[in-house]
Amino acid sequence: MRIRRNDSPSGFLYFTAEVLVFSLRRLTIRKNPDFS
């Protein structure tokens, strides 16, 4: 995954959204273990 921070703010926003979705998914899996 390549991230150019000083390229454009949209790239940073996309990266932030990726991290948010990832952490949210981890939290959901942690709450219900059978949610594979």
Secondary structure by P-SEA (a helix, b strand, c coil): ccccccccaaaaaaaaaaaaaaaaaaaaaaaccccc
